[in-house]
């Protein structure tokens, strides 16, 4: 999986994962309490949703988030630390 560095990267990921799972915009948006237009506007860059809604959408699509060193940072001598974050825990 490629690094996500921009909101445009998140938009492309959401669209690709939604399609891969066979979900229409309306179905995916409805599962997180929004409309098809909202998801369309998000995927095309016409709106910027709150972070909480983006996280709900990523959780719905089963996209894992991992933490690690920031791009361009120097990794610790023992190697990069990476851990997965369960973003749908508690949803």
C-alpha positions as CSV (number, residue, x, y, z in Angstrom):
1,X,0.0,0.0,0.0
2,X,1.3,3.4,-0.9
3,X,2.0,6.1,1.7
4,X,-0.8,8.6,2.2
5,X,0.7,12.0,2.1
6,X,-2.2,14.3,1.0
7,X,-6.0,14.5,1.2
8,X,-6.0,13.8,-2.6
9,X,-4.3,10.4,-1.7
10,X,-7.0,9.7,0.8
11,X,-9.7,10.5,-1.8
12,X,-8.1,8.1,-4.4
13,X,-7.8,5.4,-1.8
14,X,-11.4,5.7,-0.6
15,X,-12.7,5.6,-4.2
16,X,-10.5,2.6,-5.1
17,X,-11.4,0.6,-2.0
18,X,-15.1,1.4,-2.3
19,X,-15.1,0.1,-5.9
20,X,-13.0,-2.9,-5.0
21,X,-15.6,-3.9,-2.4
22,X,-18.5,-3.4,-4.9
23,X,-20.1,-0.5,-3.0
24,X,-21.9,2.3,-4.7
25,X,-21.3,5.8,-3.4
26,X,-24.9,5.8,-2.1
27,X,-24.4,2.5,-0.2
28,X,-21.1,3.4,1.3
29,X,-22.2,6.9,2.3
30,X,-25.5,5.5,3.8
31,X,-23.5,3.1,6.0
32,X,-21.8,6.1,7.7
33,X,-24.9,8.3,7.8
34,X,-24.3,10.5,4.8
35,X,-25.6,11.0,1.3
36,X,-24.3,9.9,-2.1
37,X,-23.7,13.5,-3.0
38,X,-21.6,14.0,0.1
39,X,-19.4,11.0,-0.8
40,X,-19.2,12.1,-4.5
41,X,-18.2,15.6,-3.4
42,X,-15.5,14.1,-1.1
43,X,-14.1,11.8,-3.8
44,X,-13.9,14.5,-6.4
45,X,-12.4,17.1,-4.1
46,X,-15.4,19.4,-3.9
47,X,-15.6,19.2,-0.1
48,X,-13.3,18.4,2.8
49,X,-15.1,16.4,5.5
50,X,-14.2,16.4,9.2
51,X,-11.5,14.0,10.1
52,X,-14.0,11.9,12.1
53,X,-16.1,11.3,9.0
54,X,-13.0,10.3,7.0
55,X,-11.9,7.9,9.7
56,X,-15.4,6.3,9.7
57,X,-15.3,5.9,5.9
58,X,-11.8,4.3,6.1
59,X,-13.0,2.0,8.9
60,X,-16.1,1.0,6.8
61,X,-13.8,0.1,3.9
62,X,-11.5,-1.9,6.2
63,X,-8.4,0.3,5.4
64,X,-5.8,-0.2,8.1
65,X,-3.8,2.8,9.3
66,X,-0.2,2.4,10.4
67,X,2.0,4.8,12.1
68,X,5.7,5.2,11.4
69,X,8.3,7.9,10.9
70,X,7.2,11.0,9.1
71,X,8.3,11.2,5.5
72,X,11.8,12.7,5.4
73,X,12.5,12.0,9.0
74,X,15.4,10.0,10.2
75,X,14.5,6.6,11.6
76,X,15.8,5.6,15.0
77,X,19.0,3.5,14.9
78,X,17.1,0.4,15.9
79,X,14.9,0.7,12.8
80,X,11.5,2.2,12.1
81,X,8.7,1.6,14.5
82,X,5.4,0.8,12.9
83,X,2.2,-0.2,14.5
84,X,-1.3,-0.7,13.2
85,X,-4.1,1.4,14.6
86,X,-7.6,-0.2,14.9
87,X,-9.7,2.8,13.8
88,X,-13.0,1.0,14.0
89,X,-12.6,0.0,17.6
90,X,-15.6,1.3,19.5
91,X,-17.7,2.1,16.4
